[in-house]
């Protein structure tokens, strides 16, 4: 299951340096609903190797503001505490999986 990423925990997760994926979404966003099951699947498949989480932009404006999120869904990929990739909009699972594999 994807981790809930909030204004209060995101800095510690990034500073930890583990591979990290953050899905920025909102409940009212249609394309976000298409990406959500993919993120959940990847969270299960990469459990213990990559931290995969979701951040509700309506409830966590500090996180979304810190990364300049303007469109959702936006999925950010972090390696060694630095953003290394981004996916804006929905995409096939294979696209997300390739980006997650690159973090390992």
Secondary structure, DSSP 8 states (H G I E B T S, - for coil): --EE--TTTHHHHHHT-S-EEEEEE-TT-HHHHHHHHHHHHHHHHTTTTSEEEEEETTT-HHHHHHTT--SSSEEEEEETTEEEEEEES---HHHHHHHHHTT-
